[in-house]
Amino acid sequence: MTAYPAWTPASRPGIIPLHPLPFGTILGRSFSALRQNPRVLLGFALIVQTLAYVVVLAAVAGVAFLSFSRLDTLRPGTDEFDAVFAGSTAITLVVGLVLGLAAGALSVIVQGIVVTEVAHAAVAEKLTLGGLWRQVKPVVWRLIGYALLVILAVVAAVAVVAVAIFSVAVAAGPAAIALTLLVILAAIPLTWWLMVKLLLVPAAIILEHATIGRALARSWTLTRRRFWPTLGVIFLISVVFGFVAQVISVPFSFLSGGLSTIIAPTGATEPSAIIALIVAGLLTQVVTLLIQSVAVVVQATATAIIYIDCRMRHEGLDLDLLAYVERRDAGAADLPDPYRQNVGRVMAPRFVGGYPPAQGYAPGYPAPGYAAPAYAPMGAPAYPMSPTYAQPSAYSPAAVQPPYGQAPAYAQPPYGAPAGQPSYAQTPSGPPAPQPPSAASGSGGPATPPLSPEAAEDAPAATSWRAPGAPADGVDRESPWA
């Protein structure tokens, strides 16, 4: 008796199942992956964000103090005072903008650590912060260079647009206003589109050790036909953390106003300013830093999962990861990095399990020499695609079934039968199979041949024996049915 094994889901050795992922899985795992290694992910992100914030704040405060301290030697209302005030304000704003952009560039280091951690967590590997840094260190300058390149591109684009609007404003004011509104409306979809198309550049640099130009091309290719799911994940994460930040900032604002009213009910400015600075400034910034750190980790996690999903769909990365996990668990050592193998491999579409993607089955792309794993939707029976359970072929005995009641006859006569003599169909074991009834005999077995006239004369006549007491014509007259 053959028993078909029950369907089992695809292997999930790490934080994500190793097959192409639906939208809900990508979004959910982006938040839940933080629990995999919170000390490394959240702790490192919080430290980097805090240090960057403190350095930027201290530098801007120092520049502002040195710039505006010159006003003490000048008389207010003079032209020299106004010029120094305008110059100090401009210097402070420029320094704050440059340092803020530099701090934003340093956040790519956090993204590099998170992407590396998620890539290892996908195959059930957990590294320390030192191990993660050793893998990010060779490409860290590429990450910083790409971040600075993006910042320069944004600044240049804004500068060009500002100069164009200013030139139009000199000639026609209403036209400049209309142009400004048009530029703002056009910049929103363009920004999101470029954000999605270039989202996977850091992941390609980190996991593939690609150059900046190669990473740009890789991100553009991998996000093909995956624009809307990627946009949905990034947009929802941004909305969630924006809403959380607003919800948390409102109570601190009310708390600051309440404490100021209690401590300085007469409206004295000094206690109110101190309380507002301590409560609304310090505590709010601490909470904001925590939210920003979590947001950076979640967004970087989503980027890594989207990168893995796109490569599984386009290049069959799930097959490489499954092979890596099986060989590692079997005790193999010095295995090559699966993320750097078969980069850019072109895959042909496959219908996993014999079902087209239109019926809800996850599509995949096998490579020559790879066996397609059996994926099936929840609740649907699926059987492994193995030669053991294959359908009978035309060359197997089960391909052609004999009529009911007959067994398949051997191609050669049984052992001991003369060659060329027909034999009854026999089964491999047991007596000969019964033959179908014939028209002459009316019963099973071979048909009885007719007798010749000479043999019919010598044949005995039919018997006329009857039971004692039976009528001669064979009819029972006493029977009620007669």
C-alpha positions as CSV (number, residue, x, y, z in Angstrom):
1,M,0.0,0.0,0.0
2,T,1.3,3.4,-1.0
3,A,0.8,6.3,1.4
4,Y,1.3,9.8,0.1
5,P,3.2,12.0,2.7
6,A,1.4,15.1,4.0
7,W,2.2,18.5,2.6
8,T,4.8,20.4,4.5
9,P,5.5,24.2,4.1
10,A,8.7,25.5,2.6
11,S,11.7,25.6,4.8
12,R,11.9,28.6,7.2
13,P,15.2,28.3,9.0
14,G,15.4,32.1,9.8
15,I,13.2,35.1,10.3
16,I,11.5,34.8,6.9
17,P,10.4,31.8,4.8
18,L,12.8,31.0,2.0
19,H,10.4,31.6,-0.9
20,P,9.0,34.7,-2.7
21,L,7.2,36.7,0.0
22,P,3.8,38.3,-0.2
23,F,3.1,42.0,0.8
24,G,1.9,41.2,4.4
25,T,4.9,39.0,5.2
26,I,7.4,41.7,4.1
27,L,5.6,44.4,6.2
28,G,5.1,42.2,9.3
29,R,8.6,40.9,9.3
30,S,10.0,44.4,9.0
31,F,8.7,45.1,12.5
32,S,9.1,41.7,14.1
33,A,12.7,41.2,13.0
34,L,13.8,43.8,15.6
35,R,13.3,41.1,18.3
36,Q,15.9,38.8,16.6
37,N,18.9,40.8,17.9
38,P,17.6,44.0,19.7
39,R,20.8,44.6,21.6
40,V,22.8,44.9,18.5
41,L,20.3,46.5,16.2
42,L,18.5,49.0,18.5
43,G,21.4,49.6,20.8
44,F,23.8,50.4,17.9
45,A,21.3,52.6,16.2
46,L,20.5,54.5,19.3
47,I,24.1,55.1,20.1
48,V,24.9,56.4,16.6
49,Q,21.8,58.6,16.5
50,T,22.5,60.1,19.9
51,L,26.2,60.8,19.2
52,A,25.3,62.4,15.8
53,Y,22.6,64.5,17.5
54,V,24.9,65.7,20.3
55,V,27.8,66.5,18.0
56,V,25.6,68.5,15.6
57,L,23.9,70.3,18.5
58,A,27.2,71.2,20.2
59,A,28.8,72.3,16.9
60,V,25.8,74.5,15.9
61,A,25.6,76.0,19.4
62,G,29.3,76.8,19.3
63,V,29.2,78.4,15.9
64,A,26.1,80.4,16.9
65,F,27.8,81.6,20.1
66,L,31.0,82.7,18.3
67,S,29.0,84.4,15.6
68,F,26.5,86.3,17.6
69,S,28.9,87.3,20.4
70,R,30.3,90.0,18.0
71,L,27.0,91.8,18.4
72,D,27.9,92.8,21.9
73,T,30.6,95.2,20.6
74,L,28.2,96.9,18.2
75,R,25.4,99.4,18.7
76,P,21.9,98.1,17.8
77,G,20.2,99.8,14.9
78,T,23.4,100.6,12.9
79,D,24.1,99.2,9.5
80,E,27.1,97.4,10.8
81,F,25.0,95.7,13.5
82,D,22.4,94.6,10.9
83,A,25.1,93.2,8.6
84,V,26.8,91.2,11.4
85,F,23.4,89.9,12.5
86,A,22.5,88.7,9.0
87,G,25.9,87.1,8.5
88,S,25.8,85.3,11.8
89,T,22.3,84.0,11.1
90,A,23.4,82.7,7.6
91,I,26.6,81.1,9.0
92,T,24.6,79.3,11.7
93,L,22.0,78.0,9.3
94,V,24.6,76.8,6.8
95,V,26.6,75.0,9.5
96,G,23.4,73.4,10.9
97,L,22.4,72.2,7.4
98,V,25.8,70.8,6.5
99,L,26.2,69.0,9.8
100,G,22.7,67.7,9.7
101,L,23.3,66.2,6.3
102,A,26.6,64.7,7.5
103,A,24.7,63.1,10.4
104,G,22.2,61.7,8.0
105,A,25.1,60.3,5.9
106,L,26.3,58.5,9.0
107,S,22.9,56.8,9.4
108,V,23.9,54.6,6.4
109,I,26.4,52.9,8.7
110,V,23.4,51.8,10.8
111,Q,21.6,50.7,7.7
112,G,24.7,48.6,6.7
113,I,24.7,46.9,10.1
114,V,21.0,46.2,10.0
115,V,21.0,44.9,6.4
116,T,23.9,42.5,7.2
117,E,22.1,41.3,10.4
118,V,18.9,40.6,8.5
119,A,20.7,38.8,5.7
120,H,22.3,36.4,8.3
121,A,19.0,36.1,10.2
122,A,17.3,34.8,7.1
123,V,19.5,31.7,7.3
124,A,19.3,31.4,11.1
125,E,22.7,33.0,11.9
126,K,23.2,35.5,14.7
127,L,26.4,37.6,14.7
128,T,27.8,39.9,17.3
129,L,28.3,43.6,16.6
130,G,32.0,43.0,15.9
131,G,31.2,40.3,13.4
132,L,28.7,42.5,11.6
133,W,31.1,45.5,11.5
134,R,33.9,43.3,10.0
135,Q,31.6,42.5,7.1
136,V,30.4,46.2,6.6
137,K,33.9,47.7,7.0
138,P,35.2,46.9,3.5
139,V,32.3,48.8,1.9
140,V,31.6,51.5,4.5
141,W,33.2,54.3,2.4
142,R,31.1,53.3,-0.6
143,L,28.0,53.7,1.6
144,I,29.1,57.1,2.9
145,G,30.1,58.1,-0.7
146,Y,26.7,57.1,-2.0
147,A,24.9,59.0,0.8
148,L,26.9,62.1,0.1
149,L,26.3,61.7,-3.6
150,V,22.5,61.6,-3.0
151,I,22.7,64.7,-0.8
152,L,24.7,66.6,-3.4
153,A,22.2,65.6,-6.1
154,V,19.3,66.8,-4.0
155,V,21.0,70.1,-3.1
156,A,21.9,70.7,-6.7
157,A,18.4,70.0,-7.9
158,V,16.9,72.3,-5.3
159,A,19.4,75.1,-6.1
160,V,18.6,74.8,-9.9
161,V,14.8,75.0,-9.2
162,A,15.3,77.9,-6.8
163,V,17.3,79.9,-9.3
164,A,14.7,79.2,-12.0
165,I,11.8,80.3,-9.8
166,F,13.7,83.4,-8.8
167,S,14.4,84.3,-12.4
168,V,10.8,83.9,-13.3
169,A,9.7,85.9,-10.2
170,V,11.9,88.8,-11.3
171,A,10.0,88.9,-14.6
172,A,6.5,87.9,-13.5
173,G,5.5,87.4,-9.9
174,P,2.2,85.4,-10.5
175,A,4.0,83.1,-12.9
176,A,6.6,82.3,-10.3
177,I,3.9,81.4,-7.8
178,A,2.2,79.1,-10.3
179,L,5.6,77.5,-11.2
180,T,6.4,76.9,-7.5
181,L,3.1,75.1,-7.0
182,L,3.6,73.0,-10.1
183,V,7.2,72.1,-9.1
184,I,6.0,71.0,-5.6
185,L,3.2,68.9,-7.1
186,A,5.6,67.3,-9.6
187,A,8.3,66.7,-7.0
188,I,6.1,64.5,-4.7
189,P,5.6,61.6,-7.1
190,L,9.1,62.0,-8.6
191,T,10.6,61.7,-5.2
192,W,8.7,58.6,-4.3
193,W,9.5,57.0,-7.6
194,L,13.2,57.6,-7.3
195,M,13.1,56.5,-3.7
196,V,11.7,53.1,-4.7
197,K,13.9,52.6,-7.7
198,L,17.1,53.4,-5.7
199,L,16.0,51.7,-2.5
200,L,18.2,48.6,-2.9
201,V,21.4,50.4,-3.7
202,P,22.8,50.2,-0.1
203,A,21.8,46.5,0.1
204,A,23.6,45.7,-3.2
205,I,26.7,47.6,-2.0
206,I,26.7,45.7,1.4
207,L,25.7,42.2,0.4
208,E,27.2,42.0,-3.1
209,H,30.2,44.4,-2.6
210,A,29.1,46.2,-5.7
211,T,30.4,49.5,-6.8
212,I,28.2,52.6,-6.7
213,G,27.4,52.4,-10.4
214,R,26.8,48.7,-10.4
215,A,24.6,49.0,-7.3
216,L,22.5,51.7,-9.0
217,A,21.9,49.4,-12.0
218,R,21.2,46.4,-9.7
219,S,18.5,48.4,-7.7
220,W,16.9,49.6,-10.9
221,T,16.7,46.0,-12.3
222,L,15.6,44.2,-9.1
223,T,12.7,46.6,-8.4
224,R,11.3,46.0,-11.9
225,R,7.7,44.7,-11.6
226,R,7.9,45.2,-7.8
227,F,7.3,49.0,-7.7
228,W,3.9,49.1,-6.0
229,P,4.6,46.5,-3.2
230,T,7.8,48.2,-2.4
231,L,6.2,51.6,-2.4
232,G,3.4,50.3,-0.2
233,V,5.8,48.9,2.4
234,I,7.9,52.0,2.6
235,F,4.9,54.4,2.7
236,L,3.1,52.5,5.5
237,I,6.3,52.4,7.6
238,S,6.7,56.1,7.2
239,V,3.1,56.8,8.0
240,V,3.2,54.6,11.1
241,F,6.3,56.2,12.6
242,G,5.1,59.7,11.7
243,F,1.9,59.1,13.5
244,V,3.7,57.7,16.6
245,A,6.0,60.7,16.7
246,Q,3.0,63.1,16.7
247,V,1.1,61.1,19.3
248,I,4.1,61.2,21.6
249,S,5.0,64.8,21.1
250,V,1.6,66.1,22.0
251,P,1.6,64.9,25.7
252,F,5.0,66.4,26.3
253,S,3.7,69.8,24.9
254,F,0.8,69.7,27.3
255,L,3.1,68.6,30.2
256,S,5.5,71.5,29.5
257,G,2.6,74.1,29.5
258,G,1.1,72.6,32.7
259,L,4.4,72.7,34.6
260,S,5.1,76.3,33.4
261,T,1.7,77.4,34.7
262,I,2.1,75.7,38.1
263,I,5.7,76.9,38.7
264,A,5.2,80.4,37.2
265,P,1.5,81.3,37.7
266,T,2.2,85.1,37.4
267,G,3.8,84.7,34.0
268,A,7.5,85.2,35.0
269,T,9.6,84.4,32.0
270,E,12.6,82.8,33.6
271,P,11.0,79.8,35.4
272,S,8.8,79.2,32.4
273,A,11.7,79.2,30.0
274,I,13.7,76.8,32.2
275,I,10.8,74.4,32.5
276,A,10.0,74.5,28.8
277,L,13.7,74.0,28.0
278,I,14.1,71.0,30.3
279,V,10.8,69.2,29.8
280,A,9.7,70.1,26.2
281,G,13.3,70.2,25.0
282,L,15.3,67.5,26.7
283,L,12.6,64.8,27.3
284,T,11.0,65.3,23.9
285,Q,14.3,65.0,22.1
286,V,15.2,61.8,24.0
287,V,11.9,60.2,23.0
288,T,12.3,61.5,19.4
289,L,15.8,60.0,19.3
290,L,14.3,56.6,20.4
291,I,11.6,56.7,17.8
292,Q,14.0,57.7,15.1
293,S,16.4,54.9,16.0
294,V,13.5,52.3,15.8
295,A,12.4,53.8,12.5
296,V,15.9,53.6,11.0
297,V,16.1,49.9,12.1
298,V,12.6,49.0,10.7
299,Q,13.2,50.8,7.4
300,A,16.6,49.1,7.0
301,T,15.0,45.8,7.8
302,A,12.3,46.3,5.2
303,T,15.0,47.2,2.7
304,A,16.9,44.0,3.3
305,I,13.8,41.8,3.1
306,I,12.6,43.5,-0.1
307,Y,16.1,43.0,-1.6
308,I,16.0,39.2,-0.7
309,D,12.4,38.9,-2.0
310,C,13.4,40.6,-5.3
311,R,16.4,38.4,-5.8
312,M,14.3,35.3,-5.0
313,R,11.8,36.3,-7.7
314,H,14.3,37.4,-10.3
315,E,17.4,35.2,-9.7
316,G,16.2,32.2,-7.6
317,L,18.1,33.3,-4.4
318,D,15.8,31.0,-2.4
319,L,17.3,28.0,-4.0
320,D,20.8,29.2,-3.1
321,L,19.8,30.0,0.5
322,L,18.2,26.5,0.9
323,A,21.3,24.8,-0.5
324,Y,23.5,26.9,1.8
325,V,21.4,25.9,4.9
326,E,21.4,22.2,4.0
327,R,25.1,22.1,3.5
328,R,25.8,24.1,6.6
329,D,23.5,21.9,8.7
330,A,25.2,18.8,7.2
331,G,28.5,20.0,8.7
332,A,30.2,21.6,5.6
333,A,32.7,24.4,6.4
334,D,34.1,27.3,4.5
335,L,30.9,27.7,2.4
336,P,30.8,30.6,0.0
337,D,28.5,33.6,0.7
338,P,25.1,32.7,-1.0
339,Y,24.4,36.4,-1.5
340,R,27.4,36.8,-3.7
341,Q,26.7,33.7,-5.8
342,N,24.8,33.8,-9.1
343,V,24.4,37.6,-9.0
344,G,22.5,38.7,-12.0
345,R,21.4,35.2,-13.0
346,V,18.6,35.2,-15.6
347,M,15.8,32.8,-14.6
348,A,13.0,31.4,-16.7
349,P,9.5,31.6,-15.2
350,R,8.4,28.4,-13.4
351,F,5.0,27.1,-12.3
352,V,5.7,25.6,-8.9
353,G,3.8,22.4,-8.3
354,G,2.2,22.5,-11.8
355,Y,-0.1,25.4,-10.9
356,P,0.1,28.8,-12.7
357,P,0.6,32.0,-10.6
358,A,-2.9,33.2,-11.5
359,Q,-4.3,30.6,-9.1
360,G,-2.5,32.1,-6.2
361,Y,0.6,29.9,-6.1
362,A,3.9,31.7,-5.4
363,P,5.9,32.0,-8.7
364,G,9.5,31.1,-8.8
365,Y,12.4,30.9,-11.3
366,P,14.4,27.8,-11.4
367,A,17.9,27.6,-12.8
368,P,19.3,24.7,-14.8
369,G,20.2,21.9,-12.5
370,Y,18.0,23.1,-9.7
371,A,14.9,21.3,-8.5
372,A,11.8,23.4,-7.9
373,P,10.7,23.2,-4.3
374,A,7.0,22.4,-3.7
375,Y,5.1,25.4,-2.6
376,A,1.3,25.2,-2.1
377,P,-1.2,27.6,-0.6
378,M,-2.5,27.0,2.9
379,G,-5.0,24.2,3.1
380,A,-4.4,22.8,-0.5
381,P,-3.0,19.3,-0.8
382,A,0.3,19.0,-2.5
383,Y,2.5,16.0,-3.2
384,P,6.3,16.1,-3.6
385,M,7.4,16.1,-7.2
386,S,9.5,13.0,-6.9
387,P,10.0,10.1,-9.3
388,T,8.7,7.7,-6.5
389,Y,5.2,9.2,-6.9
390,A,5.3,9.8,-10.6
391,Q,2.4,8.8,-12.8
392,P,2.9,5.5,-14.7
393,S,4.6,5.9,-18.0
394,A,3.9,4.3,-21.3
395,Y,6.6,1.8,-20.7
396,S,5.4,0.5,-17.3
397,P,3.0,-2.5,-16.9
398,A,0.5,-0.2,-15.3
399,A,0.2,2.0,-18.3
400,V,-2.4,-0.2,-20.1
401,Q,-5.0,-1.9,-17.8
402,P,-6.7,-5.1,-19.1
403,P,-10.5,-5.4,-19.0
404,Y,-12.2,-6.2,-15.8
405,G,-11.8,-9.8,-14.8
406,Q,-8.7,-10.5,-16.9
407,A,-5.1,-10.2,-15.9
408,P,-2.4,-9.0,-18.3
409,A,-0.9,-11.9,-20.3
410,Y,2.8,-12.4,-20.6
411,A,4.4,-11.5,-23.9
412,Q,6.0,-15.0,-23.9
413,P,4.4,-18.4,-23.1
414,P,4.8,-19.8,-19.6
415,Y,7.7,-21.9,-18.7
416,G,7.3,-25.4,-20.1
417,A,4.8,-24.6,-22.8
418,P,5.8,-25.4,-26.4
419,A,6.9,-22.4,-28.5
420,G,4.1,-21.1,-30.7
421,Q,1.3,-22.8,-28.7
422,P,-1.3,-20.4,-27.3
423,S,-1.7,-20.4,-23.5
424,Y,-4.2,-19.1,-21.1
425,A,-3.5,-15.7,-19.6
426,Q,-2.0,-16.2,-16.2
427,T,-1.3,-14.0,-13.4
428,P,2.2,-13.9,-11.8
429,S,0.8,-16.2,-9.0
430,G,-2.4,-18.2,-8.6
431,P,-4.6,-20.3,-10.9
432,P,-5.4,-19.2,-14.5
433,A,-7.8,-16.3,-14.8
434,P,-11.3,-17.2,-15.9
435,Q,-12.2,-16.6,-19.5
436,P,-15.3,-14.5,-20.6
437,P,-18.4,-16.5,-21.4
438,S,-18.9,-17.6,-25.0
439,A,-22.0,-17.6,-27.1
440,A,-22.0,-21.5,-27.5
441,S,-21.4,-22.5,-24.0
442,G,-23.2,-19.7,-22.1
443,S,-20.8,-20.1,-19.2
444,G,-17.2,-19.3,-18.4
445,G,-14.4,-21.1,-20.1
446,P,-13.5,-21.8,-23.7
447,A,-16.3,-22.4,-26.3
448,T,-17.3,-26.0,-27.1
449,P,-16.7,-26.9,-30.7
450,P,-19.7,-28.4,-32.7
451,L,-19.8,-32.3,-33.2
452,S,-19.5,-33.9,-36.6
453,P,-22.5,-36.0,-38.0
454,E,-20.7,-39.3,-37.4
455,A,-19.9,-38.3,-33.8
456,A,-23.4,-37.1,-33.3
457,E,-24.8,-40.6,-34.2
458,D,-22.4,-42.3,-31.7
459,A,-23.2,-39.8,-28.9
460,P,-25.5,-41.1,-26.2
461,A,-29.1,-39.9,-26.3
462,A,-30.4,-37.5,-23.7
463,T,-31.6,-39.2,-20.5
464,S,-35.3,-39.6,-19.7
465,W,-34.8,-40.2,-16.0
466,R,-37.2,-38.4,-13.6
467,A,-37.8,-38.4,-10.0
468,P,-40.1,-41.0,-8.5
469,G,-43.7,-39.8,-8.4
470,A,-43.1,-36.9,-10.9
471,P,-45.5,-36.6,-13.8
472,A,-44.3,-37.7,-17.2
473,D,-44.5,-34.3,-18.8
474,G,-42.7,-32.7,-15.9
475,V,-45.7,-30.4,-14.8
476,D,-46.9,-30.6,-11.2
477,R,-50.7,-30.5,-11.5
478,E,-51.1,-30.1,-7.7
479,S,-49.0,-26.9,-7.5
480,P,-51.0,-23.7,-7.1
481,W,-48.7,-22.1,-9.6
482,A,-49.4,-24.7,-12.4
